[in-house]
Structures are given as structure tokens and as C-alpha cells.
Amino acid sequence: MNLFARPHYASDATQFIESLKQQNPALEAEQRQGRALLWDKQIDRQLSAEARAASVKQKPYVYQTDPKLR
């Protein structure tokens, strides 16, 4: 027997989410579609490495004019 188990307790947030899922059974599938749209992406590592290699380091103060160009 676990002393810390509270089998009959459900927080207000848990009860709200469970009632929301009962009212709209497609909610979880819609959430997964949204996540796939924004977050679950395949990353092209070669393209990412090329972009990092092609980046130009920014000067500490970008608005300072370069005296060599005058």
C-alpha cells in the first residue's frame, strides 16, 4: 500500500480537461494536428550546417561605420 496515493482525488484542472474532452472527442486529434503543423518537422541537417557556415559574424556595434571604407 502506497502512503502517498490518493486514488479518489482529481484536481480542478484535471476535471476540467476531462469534461472538455468528453464534450469534444475530436479535441485531442486537433491538438495533435496543430502540433504536427508547428513543431513536428523533419530537419535537413546538411542545409542547416550550410546556413550556419555561410553566416557572417555581426560586429559588436552594428551602427559604427568602418573607417577602412572611407
N, CA, C and O atoms as a Maestro MAE file, in Angstrom:
{
 s_m_m2io_version
 :::
 2.0.0
}

f_m_ct {
 s_m_title
 :::
 protein
 m_atom[280] {
  # First column is atom index #
  i_m_mmod_type
  r_m_x_coord
  r_m_y_coord
  r_m_z_coord
  i_m_residue_number
  s_m_chain_name
  s_m_pdb_residue_name
  s_m_pdb_atom_name
  i_m_atomic_number
  :::
  1 25 0.840 -1.182 0.000 1 A "MET " " N  " 7
  2 3 0.000 0.000 0.000 1 A "MET " " CA " 6
  3 2 0.890 1.252 0.000 1 A "MET " " C  " 6
  4 15 1.790 1.387 0.829 1 A "MET " " O  " 8
  5 25 0.633 2.124 -0.902 2 A "ASN " " N  " 7
  6 3 1.386 3.364 -1.014 2 A "ASN " " CA " 6
  7 2 0.757 4.418 -0.102 2 A "ASN " " C  " 6
  8 15 -0.442 4.682 -0.191 2 A "ASN " " O  " 8
  9 25 1.557 5.011 0.763 3 A "LEU " " N  " 7
  10 3 1.034 6.000 1.699 3 A "LEU " " CA " 6
  11 2 0.645 7.311 1.020 3 A "LEU " " C  " 6
  12 15 -0.208 8.041 1.526 3 A "LEU " " O  " 8
  13 25 1.256 7.612 -0.108 4 A "PHE " " N  " 7
  14 3 1.042 8.898 -0.757 4 A "PHE " " CA " 6
  15 2 -0.006 8.847 -1.870 4 A "PHE " " C  " 6
  16 15 -0.342 9.886 -2.439 4 A "PHE " " O  " 8
  17 25 -0.520 7.683 -2.186 5 A "ALA " " N  " 7
  18 3 -1.500 7.557 -3.266 5 A "ALA " " CA " 6
  19 2 -2.842 8.136 -2.832 5 A "ALA " " C  " 6
  20 15 -3.308 7.898 -1.718 5 A "ALA " " O  " 8
  21 25 -3.445 8.891 -3.723 6 A "ARG " " N  " 7
  22 3 -4.777 9.438 -3.476 6 A "ARG " " CA " 6
  23 2 -5.645 9.059 -4.665 6 A "ARG " " C  " 6
  24 15 -5.847 9.877 -5.562 6 A "ARG " " O  " 8
  25 25 -6.161 7.840 -4.690 7 A "PRO " " N  " 7
  26 3 -6.839 7.340 -5.877 7 A "PRO " " CA " 6
  27 2 -8.141 8.065 -6.211 7 A "PRO " " C  " 6
  28 15 -8.547 8.081 -7.373 7 A "PRO " " O  " 8
  29 25 -8.800 8.661 -5.227 8 A "HIS " " N  " 7
  30 3 -10.103 9.268 -5.491 8 A "HIS " " CA " 6
  31 2 -10.007 10.773 -5.703 8 A "HIS " " C  " 6
  32 15 -11.035 11.436 -5.837 8 A "HIS " " O  " 8
  33 25 -8.811 11.323 -5.735 9 A "TYR " " N  " 7
  34 3 -8.641 12.765 -5.880 9 A "TYR " " CA " 6
  35 2 -8.328 13.115 -7.331 9 A "TYR " " C  " 6
  36 15 -7.483 12.479 -7.961 9 A "TYR " " O  " 8
  37 25 -9.002 14.115 -7.848 10 A "ALA " " N  " 7
  38 3 -8.694 14.682 -9.160 10 A "ALA " " CA " 6
  39 2 -8.778 16.198 -9.003 10 A "ALA " " C  " 6
  40 15 -9.770 16.724 -8.499 10 A "ALA " " O  " 8
  41 25 -7.741 16.887 -9.435 11 A "SER " " N  " 7
  42 3 -7.706 18.342 -9.278 11 A "SER " " CA " 6
  43 2 -8.768 19.000 -10.154 11 A "SER " " C  " 6
  44 15 -9.345 18.367 -11.038 11 A "SER " " O  " 8
  45 25 -9.011 20.267 -9.891 12 A "ASP " " N  " 7
  46 3 -9.990 21.019 -10.684 12 A "ASP " " CA " 6
  47 2 -9.562 21.086 -12.142 12 A "ASP " " C  " 6
  48 15 -10.393 20.983 -13.044 12 A "ASP " " O  " 8
  49 25 -8.273 21.257 -12.367 13 A "ALA " " N  " 7
  50 3 -7.764 21.328 -13.736 13 A "ALA " " CA " 6
  51 2 -7.975 20.002 -14.463 13 A "ALA " " C  " 6
  52 15 -8.376 19.988 -15.627 13 A "ALA " " O  " 8
  53 25 -7.707 18.890 -13.782 14 A "THR " " N  " 7
  54 3 -7.894 17.573 -14.380 14 A "THR " " CA " 6
  55 2 -9.366 17.339 -14.693 14 A "THR " " C  " 6
  56 15 -9.697 16.819 -15.759 14 A "THR " " O  " 8
  57 25 -10.241 17.713 -13.787 15 A "GLN " " N  " 7
  58 3 -11.678 17.547 -14.023 15 A "GLN " " CA " 6
  59 2 -12.130 18.396 -15.205 15 A "GLN " " C  " 6
  60 15 -12.939 17.948 -16.017 15 A "GLN " " O  " 8
  61 25 -11.611 19.621 -15.305 16 A "PHE " " N  " 7
  62 3 -11.979 20.498 -16.420 16 A "PHE " " CA " 6
  63 2 -11.537 19.904 -17.751 16 A "PHE " " C  " 6
  64 15 -12.308 19.887 -18.710 16 A "PHE " " O  " 8
  65 25 -10.306 19.419 -17.813 17 A "ILE " " N  " 7
  66 3 -9.789 18.852 -19.057 17 A "ILE " " CA " 6
  67 2 -10.558 17.598 -19.446 17 A "ILE " " C  " 6
  68 15 -10.864 17.394 -20.621 17 A "ILE " " O  " 8
  69 25 -10.869 16.761 -18.467 18 A "GLU " " N  " 7
  70 3 -11.632 15.553 -18.768 18 A "GLU " " CA " 6
  71 2 -13.031 15.882 -19.271 18 A "GLU " " C  " 6
  72 15 -13.526 15.229 -20.190 18 A "GLU " " O  " 8
  73 25 -13.681 16.895 -18.677 19 A "SER " " N  " 7
  74 3 -15.013 17.285 -19.156 19 A "SER " " CA " 6
  75 2 -14.931 17.903 -20.546 19 A "SER " " C  " 6
  76 15 -15.823 17.704 -21.369 19 A "SER " " O  " 8
  77 25 -13.871 18.646 -20.806 20 A "LEU " " N  " 7
  78 3 -13.679 19.239 -22.126 20 A "LEU " " CA " 6
  79 2 -13.503 18.161 -23.187 20 A "LEU " " C  " 6
  80 15 -14.051 18.272 -24.284 20 A "LEU " " O  " 8
  81 25 -12.740 17.121 -22.865 21 A "LYS " " N  " 7
  82 3 -12.544 16.013 -23.796 21 A "LYS " " CA " 6
  83 2 -13.836 15.227 -24.018 21 A "LYS " " C  " 6
  84 15 -14.064 14.714 -25.114 21 A "LYS " " O  " 8
  85 25 -14.681 15.126 -22.991 22 A "GLN " " N  " 7
  86 3 -15.954 14.443 -23.160 22 A "GLN " " CA " 6
  87 2 -16.893 15.235 -24.050 22 A "GLN " " C  " 6
  88 15 -17.639 14.656 -24.840 22 A "GLN " " O  " 8
  89 25 -16.861 16.561 -23.929 23 A "GLN " " N  " 7
  90 3 -17.723 17.414 -24.739 23 A "GLN " " CA " 6
  91 2 -17.277 17.444 -26.195 23 A "GLN " " C  " 6
  92 15 -18.106 17.528 -27.102 23 A "GLN " " O  " 8
  93 25 -15.967 17.374 -26.417 24 A "ASN " " N  " 7
  94 3 -15.428 17.437 -27.773 24 A "ASN " " CA " 6
  95 2 -14.421 16.305 -27.945 24 A "ASN " " C  " 6
  96 15 -13.235 16.493 -27.674 24 A "ASN " " O  " 8
  97 25 -14.874 15.126 -28.394 25 A "PRO " " N  " 7
  98 3 -13.964 13.980 -28.509 25 A "PRO " " CA " 6
  99 2 -12.841 14.173 -29.539 25 A "PRO " " C  " 6
  100 15 -11.812 13.504 -29.453 25 A "PRO " " O  " 8
  101 25 -13.023 15.064 -30.497 26 A "ALA " " N  " 7
  102 3 -12.008 15.278 -31.533 26 A "ALA " " CA " 6
  103 2 -10.933 16.267 -31.083 26 A "ALA " " C  " 6
  104 15 -10.007 16.559 -31.839 26 A "ALA " " O  " 8
  105 25 -11.048 16.774 -29.880 27 A "LEU " " N  " 7
  106 3 -10.116 17.797 -29.390 27 A "LEU " " CA " 6
  107 2 -8.675 17.311 -29.396 27 A "LEU " " C  " 6
  108 15 -7.781 18.034 -29.837 27 A "LEU " " O  " 8
  109 25 -8.441 16.114 -28.919 28 A "GLU " " N  " 7
  110 3 -7.076 15.595 -28.844 28 A "GLU " " CA " 6
  111 2 -6.460 15.421 -30.231 28 A "GLU " " C  " 6
  112 15 -5.280 15.711 -30.429 28 A "GLU " " O  " 8
  113 25 -7.250 14.951 -31.179 29 A "ALA " " N  " 7
  114 3 -6.756 14.799 -32.552 29 A "ALA " " CA " 6
  115 2 -6.429 16.161 -33.163 29 A "ALA " " C  " 6
  116 15 -5.445 16.296 -33.890 29 A "ALA " " O  " 8
  117 25 -7.249 17.163 -32.872 30 A "GLU " " N  " 7
  118 3 -6.983 18.519 -33.376 30 A "GLU " " CA " 6
  119 2 -5.704 19.084 -32.764 30 A "GLU " " C  " 6
  120 15 -4.930 19.763 -33.439 30 A "GLU " " O  " 8
  121 25 -5.490 18.800 -31.484 31 A "GLN " " N  " 7
  122 3 -4.254 19.251 -30.838 31 A "GLN " " CA " 6
  123 2 -3.039 18.608 -31.495 31 A "GLN " " C  " 6
  124 15 -2.030 19.274 -31.727 31 A "GLN " " O  " 8
  125 25 -3.132 17.330 -31.792 32 A "ARG " " N  " 7
  126 3 -2.015 16.642 -32.440 32 A "ARG " " CA " 6
  127 2 -1.757 17.196 -33.847 32 A "ARG " " C  " 6
  128 15 -0.606 17.302 -34.271 32 A "ARG " " O  " 8
  129 25 -2.820 17.546 -34.566 33 A "GLN " " N  " 7
  130 3 -2.643 18.163 -35.893 33 A "GLN " " CA " 6
  131 2 -1.942 19.511 -35.771 33 A "GLN " " C  " 6
  132 15 -1.050 19.819 -36.561 33 A "GLN " " O  " 8
  133 25 -2.334 20.302 -34.804 34 A "GLY " " N  " 7
  134 3 -1.703 21.607 -34.595 34 A "GLY " " CA " 6
  135 2 -0.241 21.478 -34.223 34 A "GLY " " C  " 6
  136 15 0.600 22.250 -34.685 34 A "GLY " " O  " 8
  137 25 0.058 20.497 -33.385 35 A "ARG " " N  " 7
  138 3 1.452 20.277 -33.008 35 A "ARG " " CA " 6
  139 2 2.268 19.847 -34.211 35 A "ARG " " C  " 6
  140 15 3.390 20.316 -34.403 35 A "ARG " " O  " 8
  141 25 1.720 18.963 -35.015 36 A "ALA " " N  " 7
  142 3 2.435 18.499 -36.203 36 A "ALA " " CA " 6
  143 2 2.668 19.650 -37.183 36 A "ALA " " C  " 6
  144 15 3.695 19.706 -37.860 36 A "ALA " " O  " 8
  145 25 1.714 20.553 -37.246 37 A "LEU " " N  " 7
  146 3 1.832 21.685 -38.160 37 A "LEU " " CA " 6
  147 2 2.955 22.624 -37.754 37 A "LEU " " C  " 6
  148 15 3.682 23.129 -38.610 37 A "LEU " " O  " 8
  149 25 3.106 22.867 -36.440 38 A "LEU " " N  " 7
  150 3 4.051 23.868 -35.973 38 A "LEU " " CA " 6
  151 2 5.369 23.308 -35.456 38 A "LEU " " C  " 6
  152 15 6.403 23.960 -35.604 38 A "LEU " " O  " 8
  153 25 5.366 22.124 -34.857 39 A "TRP " " N  " 7
  154 3 6.542 21.671 -34.141 39 A "TRP " " CA " 6
  155 2 7.196 20.425 -34.705 39 A "TRP " " C  " 6
  156 15 8.424 20.349 -34.752 39 A "TRP " " O  " 8
  157 25 6.427 19.462 -35.127 40 A "ASP " " N  " 7
  158 3 6.994 18.182 -35.548 40 A "ASP " " CA " 6
  159 2 7.468 18.276 -36.996 40 A "ASP " " C  " 6
  160 15 6.746 17.894 -37.916 40 A "ASP " " O  " 8
  161 25 8.650 18.771 -37.189 41 A "LYS " " N  " 7
  162 3 9.214 18.977 -38.525 41 A "LYS " " CA " 6
  163 2 10.470 18.129 -38.690 41 A "LYS " " C  " 6
  164 15 11.209 17.893 -37.734 41 A "LYS " " O  " 8
  165 25 10.694 17.680 -39.909 42 A "GLN " " N  " 7
  166 3 11.935 16.991 -40.236 42 A "GLN " " CA " 6
  167 2 12.981 18.062 -40.560 42 A "GLN " " C  " 6
  168 15 12.727 18.957 -41.367 42 A "GLN " " O  " 8
  169 25 14.137 17.972 -39.941 43 A "ILE " " N  " 7
  170 3 15.187 18.972 -40.125 43 A "ILE " " CA " 6
  171 2 16.220 18.442 -41.116 43 A "ILE " " C  " 6
  172 15 16.727 17.330 -40.968 43 A "ILE " " O  " 8
  173 25 16.522 19.249 -42.118 44 A "ASP " " N  " 7
  174 3 17.583 18.913 -43.071 44 A "ASP " " CA " 6
  175 2 18.896 19.390 -42.452 44 A "ASP " " C  " 6
  176 15 19.210 20.579 -42.492 44 A "ASP " " O  " 8
  177 25 19.647 18.476 -41.891 45 A "ARG " " N  " 7
  178 3 20.862 18.843 -41.147 45 A "ARG " " CA " 6
  179 2 21.948 19.412 -42.063 45 A "ARG " " C  " 6
  180 15 22.705 20.289 -41.647 45 A "ARG " " O  " 8
  181 25 22.033 18.933 -43.282 46 A "GLN " " N  " 7
  182 3 23.044 19.441 -44.202 46 A "GLN " " CA " 6
  183 2 22.741 20.900 -44.559 46 A "GLN " " C  " 6
  184 15 23.639 21.742 -44.564 46 A "GLN " " O  " 8
  185 25 21.482 21.191 -44.854 47 A "LEU " " N  " 7
  186 3 21.087 22.558 -45.174 47 A "LEU " " CA " 6
  187 2 21.311 23.488 -43.981 47 A "LEU " " C  " 6
  188 15 21.734 24.632 -44.148 47 A "LEU " " O  " 8
  189 25 21.027 22.994 -42.789 48 A "SER " " N  " 7
  190 3 21.240 23.786 -41.576 48 A "SER " " CA " 6
  191 2 22.725 24.073 -41.357 48 A "SER " " C  " 6
  192 15 23.093 25.183 -40.972 48 A "SER " " O  " 8
  193 25 23.567 23.089 -41.599 49 A "ALA " " N  " 7
  194 3 25.012 23.278 -41.445 49 A "ALA " " CA " 6
  195 2 25.543 24.262 -42.479 49 A "ALA " " C  " 6
  196 15 26.409 25.080 -42.170 49 A "ALA " " O  " 8
  197 25 25.030 24.189 -43.705 50 A "GLU " " N  " 7
  198 3 25.455 25.125 -44.751 50 A "GLU " " CA " 6
  199 2 25.044 26.555 -44.393 50 A "GLU " " C  " 6
  200 15 25.806 27.495 -44.620 50 A "GLU " " O  " 8
  201 25 23.864 26.717 -43.845 51 A "ALA " " N  " 7
  202 3 23.397 28.055 -43.453 51 A "ALA " " CA " 6
  203 2 24.258 28.613 -42.329 51 A "ALA " " C  " 6
  204 15 24.602 29.795 -42.337 51 A "ALA " " O  " 8
  205 25 24.609 27.770 -41.364 52 A "ARG " " N  " 7
  206 3 25.479 28.224 -40.279 52 A "ARG " " CA " 6
  207 2 26.860 28.602 -40.802 52 A "ARG " " C  " 6
  208 15 27.445 29.583 -40.342 52 A "ARG " " O  " 8
  209 25 27.388 27.839 -41.755 53 A "ALA " " N  " 7
  210 3 28.713 28.120 -42.297 53 A "ALA " " CA " 6
  211 2 28.712 29.394 -43.142 53 A "ALA " " C  " 6
  212 15 29.733 30.075 -43.233 53 A "ALA " " O  " 8
  213 25 27.586 29.717 -43.753 54 A "ALA " " N  " 7
  214 3 27.510 30.887 -44.629 54 A "ALA " " CA " 6
  215 2 27.196 32.172 -43.871 54 A "ALA " " C  " 6
  216 15 27.251 33.253 -44.457 54 A "ALA " " O  " 8
  217 25 26.873 32.083 -42.598 55 A "SER " " N  " 7
  218 3 26.505 33.290 -41.853 55 A "SER " " CA " 6
  219 2 27.740 34.149 -41.606 55 A "SER " " C  " 6
  220 15 28.853 33.648 -41.440 55 A "SER " " O  " 8
  221 25 27.508 35.436 -41.588 56 A "VAL " " N  " 7
  222 3 28.582 36.405 -41.359 56 A "VAL " " CA " 6
  223 2 28.466 36.895 -39.930 56 A "VAL " " C  " 6
  224 15 27.378 37.256 -39.483 56 A "VAL " " O  " 8
  225 25 29.566 36.913 -39.216 57 A "LYS " " N  " 7
  226 3 29.557 37.338 -37.825 57 A "LYS " " CA " 6
  227 2 29.242 38.834 -37.745 57 A "LYS " " C  " 6
  228 15 29.810 39.645 -38.476 57 A "LYS " " O  " 8
  229 25 28.341 39.170 -36.856 58 A "GLN " " N  " 7
  230 3 27.933 40.554 -36.689 58 A "GLN " " CA " 6
  231 2 28.926 41.292 -35.802 58 A "GLN " " C  " 6
  232 15 29.447 40.730 -34.839 58 A "GLN " " O  " 8
  233 25 29.184 42.554 -36.132 59 A "LYS " " N  " 7
  234 3 30.082 43.377 -35.333 59 A "LYS " " CA " 6
  235 2 29.418 43.700 -33.996 59 A "LYS " " C  " 6
  236 15 28.192 43.680 -33.893 59 A "LYS " " O  " 8
  237 25 30.221 43.998 -32.973 60 A "PRO " " N  " 7
  238 3 29.641 44.308 -31.661 60 A "PRO " " CA " 6
  239 2 28.698 45.512 -31.690 60 A "PRO " " C  " 6
  240 15 27.662 45.505 -31.025 60 A "PRO " " O  " 8
  241 25 29.049 46.528 -32.448 61 A "TYR " " N  " 7
  242 3 28.190 47.696 -32.570 61 A "TYR " " CA " 6
  243 2 27.886 47.874 -34.044 61 A "TYR " " C  " 6
  244 15 28.728 48.347 -34.807 61 A "TYR " " O  " 8
  245 25 26.692 47.497 -34.441 62 A "VAL " " N  " 7
  246 3 26.367 47.407 -35.866 62 A "VAL " " CA " 6
  247 2 26.270 48.758 -36.558 62 A "VAL " " C  " 6
  248 15 26.415 48.826 -37.778 62 A "VAL " " O  " 8
  249 25 26.029 49.835 -35.816 63 A "TYR " " N  " 7
  250 3 25.859 51.126 -36.457 63 A "TYR " " CA " 6
  251 2 27.166 51.905 -36.619 63 A "TYR " " C  " 6
  252 15 27.168 52.983 -37.214 63 A "TYR " " O  " 8
  253 25 28.238 51.392 -36.117 64 A "GLN " " N  " 7
  254 3 29.538 52.053 -36.261 64 A "GLN " " CA " 6
  255 2 30.012 51.905 -37.703 64 A "GLN " " C  " 6
  256 15 29.971 50.812 -38.268 64 A "GLN " " O  " 8
  257 25 30.455 52.998 -38.286 65 A "THR " " N  " 7
  258 3 30.961 52.930 -39.658 65 A "THR " " CA " 6
  259 2 32.367 52.381 -39.639 65 A "THR " " C  " 6
  260 15 33.113 52.586 -38.682 65 A "THR " " O  " 8
  261 25 32.718 51.698 -40.676 66 A "ASP " " N  " 7
  262 3 34.030 51.103 -40.793 66 A "ASP " " CA " 6
  263 2 34.996 52.157 -41.310 66 A "ASP " " C  " 6
  264 15 34.787 52.656 -42.415 66 A "ASP " " O  " 8
  265 25 36.049 52.527 -40.571 67 A "PRO " " N  " 7
  266 3 36.966 53.580 -41.026 67 A "PRO " " CA " 6
  267 2 37.726 53.187 -42.283 67 A "PRO " " C  " 6
  268 15 38.208 54.063 -43.000 67 A "PRO " " O  " 8
  269 25 37.844 51.921 -42.565 68 A "LYS " " N  " 7
  270 3 38.581 51.475 -43.757 68 A "LYS " " CA " 6
  271 2 37.802 51.779 -45.045 68 A "LYS " " C  " 6
  272 15 38.395 51.851 -46.122 68 A "LYS " " O  " 8
  273 25 36.490 51.954 -44.940 69 A "LEU " " N  " 7
  274 3 35.677 52.171 -46.133 69 A "LEU " " CA " 6
  275 2 35.624 53.629 -46.557 69 A "LEU " " C  " 6
  276 15 35.077 53.922 -47.620 69 A "LEU " " O  " 8
  277 25 36.157 54.541 -45.792 70 A "ARG " " N  " 7
  278 3 36.091 55.960 -46.145 70 A "ARG " " CA " 6
  279 2 37.105 56.340 -47.165 70 A "ARG " " C  " 6
  280 15 37.174 57.502 -47.564 70 A "ARG " " O  " 8
  :::
 }
 m_bond[279] {
  # First column is bond index #
  i_m_from
  i_m_to
  i_m_order
  :::
  1 1 2 1
  2 2 3 1
  3 3 4 2
  4 3 5 1
  5 5 6 1
  6 6 7 1
  7 7 8 2
  8 7 9 1
  9 9 10 1
  10 10 11 1
  11 11 12 2
  12 11 13 1
  13 13 14 1
  14 14 15 1
  15 15 16 2
  16 15 17 1
  17 17 18 1
  18 18 19 1
  19 19 20 2
  20 19 21 1
  21 21 22 1
  22 22 23 1
  23 23 24 2
  24 23 25 1
  25 25 26 1
  26 26 27 1
  27 27 28 2
  28 27 29 1
  29 29 30 1
  30 30 31 1
  31 31 32 2
  32 31 33 1
  33 33 34 1
  34 34 35 1
  35 35 36 2
  36 35 37 1
  37 37 38 1
  38 38 39 1
  39 39 40 2
  40 39 41 1
  41 41 42 1
  42 42 43 1
  43 43 44 2
  44 43 45 1
  45 45 46 1
  46 46 47 1
  47 47 48 2
  48 47 49 1
  49 49 50 1
  50 50 51 1
  51 51 52 2
  52 51 53 1
  53 53 54 1
  54 54 55 1
  55 55 56 2
  56 55 57 1
  57 57 58 1
  58 58 59 1
  59 59 60 2
  60 59 61 1
  61 61 62 1
  62 62 63 1
  63 63 64 2
  64 63 65 1
  65 65 66 1
  66 66 67 1
  67 67 68 2
  68 67 69 1
  69 69 70 1
  70 70 71 1
  71 71 72 2
  72 71 73 1
  73 73 74 1
  74 74 75 1
  75 75 76 2
  76 75 77 1
  77 77 78 1
  78 78 79 1
  79 79 80 2
  80 79 81 1
  81 81 82 1
  82 82 83 1
  83 83 84 2
  84 83 85 1
  85 85 86 1
  86 86 87 1
  87 87 88 2
  88 87 89 1
  89 89 90 1
  90 90 91 1
  91 91 92 2
  92 91 93 1
  93 93 94 1
  94 94 95 1
  95 95 96 2
  96 95 97 1
  97 97 98 1
  98 98 99 1
  99 99 100 2
  100 99 101 1
  101 101 102 1
  102 102 103 1
  103 103 104 2
  104 103 105 1
  105 105 106 1
  106 106 107 1
  107 107 108 2
  108 107 109 1
  109 109 110 1
  110 110 111 1
  111 111 112 2
  112 111 113 1
  113 113 114 1
  114 114 115 1
  115 115 116 2
  116 115 117 1
  117 117 118 1
  118 118 119 1
  119 119 120 2
  120 119 121 1
  121 121 122 1
  122 122 123 1
  123 123 124 2
  124 123 125 1
  125 125 126 1
  126 126 127 1
  127 127 128 2
  128 127 129 1
  129 129 130 1
  130 130 131 1
  131 131 132 2
  132 131 133 1
  133 133 134 1
  134 134 135 1
  135 135 136 2
  136 135 137 1
  137 137 138 1
  138 138 139 1
  139 139 140 2
  140 139 141 1
  141 141 142 1
  142 142 143 1
  143 143 144 2
  144 143 145 1
  145 145 146 1
  146 146 147 1
  147 147 148 2
  148 147 149 1
  149 149 150 1
  150 150 151 1
  151 151 152 2
  152 151 153 1
  153 153 154 1
  154 154 155 1
  155 155 156 2
  156 155 157 1
  157 157 158 1
  158 158 159 1
  159 159 160 2
  160 159 161 1
  161 161 162 1
  162 162 163 1
  163 163 164 2
  164 163 165 1
  165 165 166 1
  166 166 167 1
  167 167 168 2
  168 167 169 1
  169 169 170 1
  170 170 171 1
  171 171 172 2
  172 171 173 1
  173 173 174 1
  174 174 175 1
  175 175 176 2
  176 175 177 1
  177 177 178 1
  178 178 179 1
  179 179 180 2
  180 179 181 1
  181 181 182 1
  182 182 183 1
  183 183 184 2
  184 183 185 1
  185 185 186 1
  186 186 187 1
  187 187 188 2
  188 187 189 1
  189 189 190 1
  190 190 191 1
  191 191 192 2
  192 191 193 1
  193 193 194 1
  194 194 195 1
  195 195 196 2
  196 195 197 1
  197 197 198 1
  198 198 199 1
  199 199 200 2
  200 199 201 1
  201 201 202 1
  202 202 203 1
  203 203 204 2
  204 203 205 1
  205 205 206 1
  206 206 207 1
  207 207 208 2
  208 207 209 1
  209 209 210 1
  210 210 211 1
  211 211 212 2
  212 211 213 1
  213 213 214 1
  214 214 215 1
  215 215 216 2
  216 215 217 1
  217 217 218 1
  218 218 219 1
  219 219 220 2
  220 219 221 1
  221 221 222 1
  222 222 223 1
  223 223 224 2
  224 223 225 1
  225 225 226 1
  226 226 227 1
  227 227 228 2
  228 227 229 1
  229 229 230 1
  230 230 231 1
  231 231 232 2
  232 231 233 1
  233 233 234 1
  234 234 235 1
  235 235 236 2
  236 235 237 1
  237 237 238 1
  238 238 239 1
  239 239 240 2
  240 239 241 1
  241 241 242 1
  242 242 243 1
  243 243 244 2
  244 243 245 1
  245 245 246 1
  246 246 247 1
  247 247 248 2
  248 247 249 1
  249 249 250 1
  250 250 251 1
  251 251 252 2
  252 251 253 1
  253 253 254 1
  254 254 255 1
  255 255 256 2
  256 255 257 1
  257 257 258 1
  258 258 259 1
  259 259 260 2
  260 259 261 1
  261 261 262 1
  262 262 263 1
  263 263 264 2
  264 263 265 1
  265 265 266 1
  266 266 267 1
  267 267 268 2
  268 267 269 1
  269 269 270 1
  270 270 271 1
  271 271 272 2
  272 271 273 1
  273 273 274 1
  274 274 275 1
  275 275 276 2
  276 275 277 1
  277 277 278 1
  278 278 279 1
  279 279 280 2
  :::
 }
}
